[in-house]
Amino acid sequence: MSSNRPYLIRALYEWLVDNRQTPYFLVDAARDDVVVPREFVEDGRIVLNLSPSAVRDLDLGNDWIRFNARFSGHAMDVIVPPDAVLGVYSRENSQGMLFPEAELPEASGDGDDEPPQPPSGGGRPSLKVVK
């Protein structure tokens, strides 16, 4: 099954724009496949303003997020894979969603390719009402 992250990113972006908020994307800029202005990266991350007035040719695709924006007066094409997006939120009130950082699967090295076993429930499932 494909990742739901690109779909959530598009939904959050549309929700923020519809509510006249400025959509900010928090991006893991330390990844090799992320193309952003490196002079604005802090601690391996960058916050990008994706408001319709700040970007051109925005494409929120399933494989890549692409747009053109100006940074210190210089136009630049920005390319980010959706799994490098760590969060989408409003500049005005910080409402939005943070995503877990993508974890690469570790090689076991023992040649065991069996899928992990689900945890044993040991009983009946239960739901709890939270008020």
Secondary structure, DSSP 8 states (H G I E B T S, - for coil): ---SHHHHHHHHHHHHHHTT--EEEEEETTSTT-B--GGG-BTTEEEEE--TTTEEEEEE-SS-EEEEEEETTEEEEEEE-GGGEEEEEETTT--EEE----------SS------------S--------
